[in-house]
């Protein structure tokens, strides 16, 4: 409620302060990011201003993601918000619902656009689309792939290569669980997952179940396939074959476990490249999609962040010019090449992924193309996704049963959304 009130207040106040530069137009934009990412953003800004001498770009970085949205809401409330800004996928729904964002469909389809709606992987828009209107677009993406350690698998007596099995259509749930059992028997961790929406819903989808139906209603608690899938997932957490990465102790976190060859699989995005290369054994690692009962690929979760335009910007054309160039194939290539931290969200920039590492990098692109973001029903309510993950963690820890957990989640979603 506080979030909604802050955004609503912003819409009734003065337009953003990042507009109306002297002798031209000024576009103020903001994002969080690591020092390396911020350096890339600044390099993009410099090049953009060279190509657009009539537009001055002012970047307002916020180092910590946890502080970013709080600051943005305060800026919206005071009428000093940037013209263009990042929004996390766990926050985007509330901003769309509040009408704080500029509608983009007409601009995206205009002659000035370098980012037509159809240029993006459609499953990545998530809660940014309402009807035929887009309110933001994914600036890049990170499919939650199963990174695997060949050395750990070999130590556990696993002879098959997961990516090879996937190419052969034999990457089945049975094969995956068998590898995990062998890893556990060898005293290693089978798989590590982060406790958030992508883990829960990727497993349900990969096993043929349905978490949310087309109307946005949560149905995993009444779909027998979904209930069975979640039960298998939960039991593997409960017996220690799977590990919730969030719960590992400081100093012995998931990255450390993975690069020390103590786990077979680690579900993460392309940014894992930096982790394994820094450890010195990159050839021991590769990626594979999620296993399925029949060995065929299925849609799974893709984490993204979004770029939006302030509904109150005074320089809409200049803001969109920056926005569309930033998200274009050329813009994403400039930001992502050589960095290994994300997968482009738009057609025409795939070469930055296919640079030779990991061996099956095409898997990341294939997963992006058929993947999905958090359902709009969940993503539109502040804190709902975290509340659901809390309930799932209790299940993973054996404190609740599968059916009661899914029933509790269904009630929670219904109470907060009316669905």
C-alpha positions in Angstrom: 0.0 0.0 0.0 2.8 2.4 0.8 4.5 1.6 -2.5 1.3 2.3 -4.4 0.7 5.5 -2.5 4.2 6.8 -3.2 3.9 6.2 -6.9 0.4 7.6 -7.0 1.6 10.8 -5.2 4.4 11.1 -7.8 2.0 11.3 -10.6 0.2 14.3 -9.1 3.4 16.3 -8.5 5.8 18.0 -10.8 7.5 16.3 -13.7 10.9 14.7 -13.3 13.9 16.9 -12.8 15.9 15.2 -15.4 14.5 17.2 -18.3 15.1 20.4 -20.1 18.8 21.0 -20.4 20.0 24.4 -21.7 21.0 24.4 -25.4 19.5 21.0 -26.0 17.7 18.2 -24.2 18.8 16.3 -21.1 17.9 12.7 -20.4 18.5 11.6 -16.8 18.5 7.8 -16.2 19.2 5.5 -13.4 20.2 1.9 -12.6 21.8 -0.3 -10.1 24.9 -2.3 -11.0 28.4 -3.6 -10.2 31.4 -1.3 -10.9 32.0 -3.2 -14.1 28.4 -2.8 -15.3 28.3 0.9 -14.4 31.5 1.4 -16.4 29.8 -0.2 -19.4 26.8 2.1 -18.9 28.9 5.2 -18.8 30.7 4.0 -22.0 27.4 3.6 -23.7 26.3 7.1 -22.6 29.5 8.6 -24.0 29.0 7.0 -27.4 25.3 7.9 -27.4 26.1 11.6 -26.8 28.6 11.5 -29.6 26.0 10.1 -31.9 23.3 12.5 -30.6 25.0 15.8 -29.9 21.7 17.5 -29.2 21.0 15.2 -26.2 22.9 15.3 -22.9 22.8 12.1 -20.8 23.1 12.2 -17.0 23.5 8.8 -15.3 22.5 8.3 -11.6 23.9 5.0 -10.5 22.8 3.2 -7.3 25.2 0.5 -6.3 22.9 -1.6 -4.2 19.8 -3.3 -5.6 18.2 -3.3 -2.2 18.4 0.5 -2.0 17.5 1.2 -5.6 13.7 1.0 -5.7 13.3 2.8 -2.4 15.3 5.7 -3.8 13.3 5.6 -7.0 10.0 5.7 -5.2 11.2 8.7 -3.1 12.2 10.5 -6.3 8.8 9.8 -7.9 7.1 11.1 -4.8 9.2 14.3 -4.8 8.9 14.9 -8.6 12.7 14.4 -9.1 12.6 10.9 -10.7 14.8 10.2 -13.8 13.4 10.2 -17.3 14.5 6.6 -17.9 15.1 4.0 -15.3 15.7 0.3 -14.6 13.1 -1.7 -12.6 13.6 -5.2 -11.2 11.4 -8.1 -12.3 10.2 -8.5 -8.8 9.0 -4.8 -8.7 7.8 -4.1 -12.2 4.1 -5.1 -11.7 3.5 -2.5 -9.1 4.9 0.3 -11.2 2.8 -0.8 -14.2 -0.3 -0.9 -12.1 0.4 2.5 -10.6 0.5 4.2 -14.1 3.9 5.7 -13.3 5.3 4.4 -16.6 5.0 5.9 -20.1 2.9 3.6 -22.5 5.4 2.5 -25.2 3.5 0.5 -27.8 3.1 3.3 -30.3 6.7 4.5 -29.8 8.1 1.0 -30.2 6.2 0.5 -33.5 7.1 4.0 -34.8 9.8 4.7 -37.5 12.1 6.1 -34.7 12.2 2.7 -33.0 15.1 0.3 -33.1 13.1 -2.0 -30.8 9.9 -3.4 -32.3 7.9 -5.5 -29.9 8.3 -8.6 -32.0 12.1 -8.2 -31.8 12.1 -9.4 -28.2 11.6 -12.9 -26.8 7.9 -12.6 -26.0 8.0 -14.6 -22.8 10.3 -12.0 -21.2 7.8 -9.1 -21.1 6.0 -10.6 -18.1 4.0 -8.0 -16.1 5.1 -5.2 -18.4 2.3 -5.9 -20.9 -1.3 -5.1 -20.2 -3.6 -5.9 -23.1 -1.8 -4.6 -26.2 0.2 -2.0 -24.3 3.8 -2.3 -23.3 5.1 -0.2 -20.4 8.8 -1.4 -20.3 11.0 -3.9 -22.1 13.7 -6.3 -20.9 17.2 -4.8 -21.2 18.8 -8.2 -21.3 18.1 -11.6 -19.7 19.5 -14.6 -17.8 17.9 -18.0 -18.4 18.2 -20.1 -15.3 20.3 -22.9 -16.8 21.7 -26.0 -15.1 25.4 -25.3 -14.9 27.2 -28.6 -14.3 30.7 -29.7 -13.1 32.1 -32.4 -15.3 34.8 -33.2 -12.6 32.2 -33.6 -9.9 30.1 -35.9 -12.1 33.1 -38.0 -13.0 34.0 -38.3 -9.3 30.5 -39.6 -8.7 30.8 -42.2 -11.4 28.5 -40.5 -13.9 29.6 -41.4 -17.4 27.0 -39.5 -19.5 27.4 -35.8 -20.4 24.1 -33.9 -19.7 24.5 -31.6 -22.7 25.1 -34.5 -25.0 22.0 -36.3 -23.6 20.0 -33.1 -24.3 21.2 -32.9 -27.9 20.1 -36.6 -28.3 16.7 -35.9 -26.7 17.6 -38.1 -23.8 17.9 -35.5 -21.0 15.1 -36.9 -19.0 14.1 -36.3 -15.4 15.0 -39.9 -14.6 18.6 -39.4 -16.0 19.0 -36.2 -14.0 17.7 -37.6 -10.7 20.0 -40.7 -11.2 23.0 -38.4 -11.6 22.0 -36.5 -8.4 21.6 -39.8 -6.5 25.1 -40.8 -7.5 26.5 -37.4 -6.5 24.9 -37.7 -3.0 26.2 -41.2 -2.6 29.7 -39.9 -3.4 29.4 -37.4 -0.6 28.7 -34.4 -3.0 25.8 -32.1 -3.4 23.6 -33.0 -6.2 22.1 -29.6 -7.2 21.9 -26.1 -5.8 18.9 -23.8 -6.5 18.1 -20.3 -5.4 14.8 -20.1 -3.5 12.7 -17.8 -5.8 9.9 -18.0 -8.4 12.0 -19.4 -11.2 13.0 -22.5 -9.2 9.4 -23.4 -8.2 7.8 -22.7 -11.6 10.6 -24.0 -13.8 10.5 -27.3 -12.1 6.7 -27.4 -12.4 6.8 -26.4 -16.1 9.7 -28.8 -17.0 7.7 -31.7 -15.5 4.6 -30.9 -17.5 2.7 -29.1 -14.8 1.0 -25.7 -14.7 1.5 -23.1 -12.0 -0.7 -20.3 -13.3 -3.5 -20.8 -15.9 -4.1 -18.4 -18.8 -6.4 -16.2 -16.6 -3.6 -15.8 -14.1 -5.1 -18.1 -11.5 -2.7 -20.2 -9.4 -3.7 -23.8 -10.2 -0.6 -25.8 -9.1 -2.4 -27.0 -6.0 -5.2 -28.6 -8.0 -3.2 -29.9 -11.0 -2.1 -33.5 -10.2 1.0 -33.3 -12.4 2.1 -30.1 -10.6 1.5 -31.5 -7.1 3.5 -34.6 -8.0 6.3 -32.6 -9.5 6.6 -30.3 -6.4 6.6 -33.3 -4.2 9.6 -34.8 -6.0 11.4 -31.4 -5.8 10.6 -31.1 -2.1 11.8 -34.6 -1.2 15.1 -34.1 -2.9 15.6 -30.9 -0.8 14.5 -32.7 2.3 16.9 -35.6 1.9 19.9 -33.4 1.1 20.3 -34.3 -2.6 19.2 -30.7 -3.5 20.4 -27.7 -1.5 18.8 -24.2 -1.2 21.7 -22.0 -2.1 20.3 -19.1 0.0 20.7 -21.1 3.2 24.4 -21.9 2.8 26.6 -20.3 5.5 28.7 -17.3 4.8 32.2 -18.3 3.7 30.9 -21.5 2.3 28.4 -20.2 -0.2 27.1 -21.8 -3.4 29.8 -20.3 -5.6 32.5 -21.6 -3.3 30.9 -25.1 -3.3 30.6 -25.2 -7.0 34.1 -24.0 -7.9 35.6 -26.5 -5.4 34.0 -29.4 -7.3 31.7 -30.3 -4.4 28.4 -30.0 -6.4 27.2 -31.5 -9.7 24.7 -28.8 -10.7 24.1 -25.2 -10.0 21.1 -23.4 -11.4 22.1 -19.8 -12.5 22.4 -17.4 -15.4 25.2 -16.6 -17.8 27.0 -14.5 -15.1 28.3 -17.8 -13.8 31.0 -17.6 -16.5 32.8 -15.0 -14.4 32.7 -17.3 -11.3 34.1 -20.4 -13.0 36.7 -18.6 -15.0 38.0 -16.8 -11.9 38.4 -20.2 -10.2 40.7 -21.4 -12.9 39.0 -24.5 -14.2 36.5 -23.2 -16.8 36.8 -26.3 -19.0 35.2 -28.4 -16.2 31.9 -26.6 -16.6 29.1 -26.4 -19.2 25.3 -25.7 -19.3 22.2 -27.8 -20.0 18.5 -27.0 -20.0 16.1 -28.4 -17.4 15.3 -32.1 -17.7 11.9 -33.3 -18.7 10.0 -36.6 -18.4 10.3 -37.2 -22.2 13.6 -35.5 -22.8 12.1 -32.7 -24.9 12.8 -29.0 -24.1 10.2 -27.2 -22.0 9.8 -23.5 -21.1 11.5 -22.5 -17.9 12.3 -19.3 -16.0 14.3 -16.4 -17.3 15.3 -13.6 -14.9 15.3 -10.1 -16.4 15.3 -6.4 -15.4 13.4 -3.8 -17.3 13.9 -0.3 -18.8 11.0 2.1 -18.5 10.3 5.7 -19.2 8.9 8.1 -16.6 5.2 8.9 -17.5 6.0 12.6 -16.5 9.1 13.1 -18.6 9.2 16.5 -20.3 11.4 15.2 -23.1 9.5 12.1 -24.3 11.2 12.0 -27.7 14.7 12.3 -26.3 14.0 9.8 -23.6 12.7 7.3 -26.1 15.7 7.9 -28.3 17.9 6.9 -25.5 15.7 4.0 -24.4 15.4 2.4 -27.9 19.2 2.8 -28.5 20.0 1.3 -25.1 17.8 -1.8 -25.8 18.6 -2.2 -29.5 20.7 -5.0 -30.8 23.6 -2.6 -31.2 23.1 -1.3 -27.7 22.9 -4.7 -26.1 25.9 -5.9 -28.0 28.0 -2.9 -26.7 26.9 -3.6 -23.2 27.3 -7.4 -23.1 30.2 -8.3 -25.4 33.1 -9.8 -23.5 31.4 -9.4 -20.2 29.7 -12.8 -19.9 27.1 -11.5 -17.5 23.8 -11.8 -19.5 22.0 -12.9 -22.6 20.5 -10.4 -25.0 16.8 -10.0 -24.9 16.5 -8.9 -28.5 17.1 -10.4 -32.0 20.4 -9.6 -33.7 22.7 -9.6 -30.7 23.2 -13.3 -30.1 26.9 -13.3 -31.2 27.9 -12.0 -27.8 26.8 -15.3 -26.3 28.3 -17.5 -29.0 31.9 -16.5 -28.3 33.2 -19.9 -27.5 32.3 -20.4 -23.9 30.7 -22.4 -22.5 30.7 -25.2 -25.1 26.9 -25.4 -25.3 26.2 -21.6 -25.0 23.5 -22.0 -27.6 21.5 -23.6 -24.8 21.2 -20.2 -23.1 19.7 -18.7 -26.3 17.3 -21.6 -26.8 16.1 -21.3 -23.2 15.6 -17.6 -23.6 13.5 -18.0 -26.7 10.9 -20.3 -25.1 11.3 -19.1 -21.5 9.0 -17.1 -19.2 9.1 -14.4 -16.6 7.3 -14.5 -13.3 3.5 -14.5 -13.9 1.9 -11.1 -13.8 -0.5 -12.2 -11.0 2.4 -12.7 -8.7 4.7 -10.0 -10.0 2.1 -7.2 -9.6 1.8 -7.5 -5.8 4.6 -6.1 -3.7 6.2 -8.8 -1.5 4.0 -11.6 -2.8 6.8 -13.4 -4.5 8.9 -13.3 -1.4 6.0 -14.6 0.7 5.5 -17.5 -1.6 9.2 -18.3 -1.5 9.0 -18.3 2.3 6.3 -21.0 2.2 8.3 -23.0 -0.3 11.4 -22.8 1.9 9.4 -24.3 4.8 8.4 -27.1 2.4 12.0 -27.7 1.2 13.0 -27.9 4.9 10.4 -30.5 5.6 8.3 -28.3 7.9 5.2 -28.5 5.8 3.6 -31.0 3.4 3.5 -30.5 -0.4 -0.3 -30.3 -0.7 -0.8 -28.0 2.3 2.0 -25.7 1.0 0.4 -25.4 -2.4 -3.0 -24.9 -0.9 -1.6 -22.1 1.4 0.0 -20.4 -1.6 -3.2 -20.6 -3.6 -5.1 -18.9 -0.7 -2.4 -16.3 -0.2 -2.5 -15.4 -3.9 -6.3 -15.3 -3.9 -6.4 -13.1 -0.8 -3.9 -10.6 -2.2 -5.1 -10.6 -5.9 -8.7 -11.8 -5.9 -7.7 -14.6 -8.3 
